[in-house]
Amino acid sequence: MAFANIDEVQAALAAENYVCGRALATVVFLSLKLGRPLFLEGEAGTGKTEIAKVIAQALGRRLIRLQCYEGLDASSAVYEWNFAEQMIAIRTAEASGGTDRDMLKSELFTEDYLIERPLLQAMRPQPGGAPVLLIDEIDRTDAPFEAFLLEALSDFQVTIPELGTVTAPEPPIVILTSNRTREVHDALKRRCLYHWVDYPDFDREIEILHARAPEASESLSREIVAFVQRLREEDLFKKPGVAETIDWAKCLLALDVIDLSPATIADTLGAILKYQDDIQRLQGSEAKRILDAAKADLEKA
């Protein structure tokens, strides 16, 4: 166990420039202490993937990432055979007169021709201890893969028919993320500790911006966060996440912006909004209206 208490978790993550609340630090601490997978759900851009990265950095462990997508199956997630190398071996054996099919088959299906994918890699011993296995955007997969994953995470082992069963000597630290584009099956969620990663409040987002874009002045940081917080209240197709707040701040710094103006916002909307309909909606007087409201919020504070 790397952390003695929740405060140590917060301190370790803060050292990696990740600002998190007490609730998230608690569920991370319990996940590590109990050896349970951690299921993080929330809007895109709220820091779910980043938490796996900083945990790996804080613990000095290898990060192994399985990026999920529609159509992902067990073989793609566990292993594949290097067919190109196998074909070369077959042609070489034929050219040299080797005809013993049983011997050739036993030689072809060995570790030498095995391409390890993330789940199998996570079952292997790693320098420094068990790796952090990030299963990113599990909601993009389908029910059959969820069922396979449920079995793999229950026993922390995978089976390769030609080689046998590979069991993790030490269970990996498993973190699953979901943007909730669909509901993940309850059976998988029950195996995990759950936490909803929400948009941060004003004060926490200021802390995050200070950690990730320390070059930004206090006044500019407060204007950026106030504007983004107001923007999230609008009826947008995709609300900006914390990642967009950080990106926007860096863009403004690159342009030597001292304070926000409607013209500056119009020029840099592509850093915080990723859909043309949302960008068009904020053209002209809309950006000024939101900026005025944000500045009014700052004056009240």
N, C-alpha and C positions, 0 to 999 in steps of 0.2 A: 504494500500500500504506500503510494508516494506522498499522500497528503494526510496529515494528522487530523485536520478539521476543515470546516468550510472556509474559514478565513484564509487558510493557506491556499486553497483553490483559487479564491479571488485574487490573492496576491500574486500567485504564479501566472495566472492568465493576464493580469495587469502588466506583469513584467514582459509579456509578449505583445503588449499594446492591444489587448482585448478587454474591453470594459463590459462587465456583466453584473447583473443584479444578484441579490441574495438567493432568489428562488432558483435561478439557473445554476449558480454555484453549488447549491444544495443537491440538486438532482445529478450534477456531474460527480460530486463527492460520493453520493450513494451508489451511482452506477459503478464507479471504480472500486468502492469498498465491497459491494455485494457481487461484483462480477456480472452485472446484468447489462444487456444492450441498452443503449440510450436512443430513444425515438424523439427526434426534434421535428416539429411541424410548425408551419407558419408561412407568411407571404415571402415571395422571392426577394432577396436582397436584405434580409434581416439578420444575417450573420450565422446561419445554421451550418453551412459548409466550413466557415472560418473557425468555428469552435473545435472541429475535429483537427484542423491544422495546428491550432495553438496548443491543444492538449498534447499532440504528438511532440511538438517542440518543447513544451514544458517538461515532459517526462523523458525526453531524449529517445523517443521510440520512432521506428519507421512508420510512415503514413502510407497505407495501401488504399487506393481509391477505386471503387467500382462505380463507374458512371452508368446509371440506368437509362434505358431508352426503350421505346416500343419495339417489341419483337425480341428482346434479350432472352436468351434461353440458358439452360444450365451449362451446356458445353462451352458457350462463349464466356461464361462467368467463372468456370473452373479450370478447364484445360482444352488444348487442341493438340493434334499431332502435326508435326512439321512435314506435310505431305511432299513438299518440294525436295527436302533432304532425303526422305524415304525413297522417292523415285530415283534419285541419284544413286542411292545405295543399291537399289534393285538393278539398275542398268549396269552398275559396276560389277555386281555379282554375276550377272548374265554374261558380261564381256569376259570375265575371268573363268567362266565355265562352272560357276557355282549353281547347282540345281536343287539342293536340299531345301525344299519349301519350308519344312518345319523349323529348321535351323535359321533360315532367313527371316521367318516370321518372328521368332523369339528375339532376333537381333534388332528388328525394326521397331518393335514396341518396347523400348526401354527409355530410361530417363534421358538418354542422349537426344532423342527425337521428340521429347515432350516440351510443349510450350505452356508454361504456367500462367494462368490468368489470375485475377485478384483473389478469388476465394481460396484457391489452392496455395497461392503465395502466403496468405494469412495463416494457413495451417502449418507452415514450415517454421522451424526455429529461426529466430532473428537475433542479430547482435544487439545487446542492450535490453533484451526482454521481448515480450509479446508485442506485436505491432498494433497500431490503431487502424482498424478496418472501417473505412468510410463507405457506406452504401448510399450513394447520393441520388436523391430524387426517385425514391422507390415507387412513388405514385405513377411514374411513367411506364412501369412494367405491367404485366397482366397477372391474373390469378394463378396460373400454373407455376410461374416463377416464384410467386409469393409462397406457394406450398413447398416448393423445393427449398427455398431459403429458410423456411420455418424448421425444416428437418435439419438442415446444415447447422443452423444456429443452436439447435437443441443439443446436439451431440458434439459440435465443433469437429466434424469429420466429413470427408468427402470420399467417394468411391470412384476409382478408375478401373473399369472392368479388366483391362490388360495387366494392371499392376497391383490392384488390391485397394484396401482402404487406407487413407492417410488421415491420421488423427493428430490434432494440435497438441504438442507437449504442454503448452500453456495457452488457455483460451485467449484469443485476441480481444482487445478493447473495441467493441463494436458500436458505431454510431450510425444511425439511419436518419435520413432527412426526407421530408416530403413538403411540397408546395401546395398540397391538398387540391390538385387538379381532379382527383377522384379519391374516394374513401379507401383506405387500406384495411384489409380484413382484420377483424377483432382478434383472431387467433395469433396473428403476428404481433399486434400491439400488446397483447397480454404477456408476451415474452419479455417485454421491454419496460423500462421506466420512461414515462412520457412527460414532455414539456412543450408548451406552446410558446414559440418565440415571436413576440409581438413587436410592433414598432416601439422604439423607446420614447419616453417622455422628453420634454425639452432639456432638462438638466442632464439626463444621461446621454442624450445625443450630443450635447456640448462636450461632455467628457470624451466621448468617442472621437469627435472631430479634433479635439486637442491632442489625443493620442495618435491619430492617423494623419493629421495635417497640422502639425505644431507650428508651421510657419505662418499660418493664418492669424491675423490679429484678433483680439477678443471681440472688437466691435463687428468685424466682418463675419466672424464665426457665428455670433448671435443673430445677425441678419440672415445668414444662410439657413441656419436651423429654423428660425422663426418662419421664413418663407416656405421651406419644405414642409414644416408641420401644418401650415395653412393650406398648402397645396394638397396634402393628403385628405383634407376635408372636402375637396372638390370631387365631382362625379367624373372620374377618369377611368379609362380602360385599364391602365396599369399605374398604380400609385408608386411614387419613387421610394425605394428602400434606403437603408443606411448606406449601402454601397454607392448608390447614386449621390447621396449627400457628400460623401468623401470625394468621389470623382469630380463633382461640380466644384467643390472647394479647391481642388488641385488645378482645375481648368482656370478658375478665376485668379488664382495665384500666378499661373503661367502668363496671364494677360495683365498682370500688375494692377488688378482691380482693388480699389481701396474700400468702396462701399457699393451696394447694389443700386442699380437704376433700371427702369423699364427697358432701355436700349441694351444694356448688358445682359439682362435676362433673356431678351429676344434672341440675342446672338449666341447664347450658350444653352438654349433649352434642350439641345440634343444630348447633353450630359446627364440630364435628370429625367427626361421623358423619352420613351423608346417607341412610341406609336405616333404616326403622323396626325391622326385625329386629335390626340391629346395636345400635340404641339400647336396645331391650328387653333384649337380652342383658346390657347393662352396668348395668341397674337393680339397686338393692339392694347386696348384698354383693360382687358382681363388681367394681364400681368401687373399692370399698375394698381388695379383694385386689390389684388392679393398682396402686393408689396406694401401698399398703404395700411392694409389690415395687419400685416406682420409687424410693421414699425409701430403701429398703435399698441399692439400687444407688448412690445418691448418697453414702450414708455410707461405702460401700466405696471409692468414688473419692476 
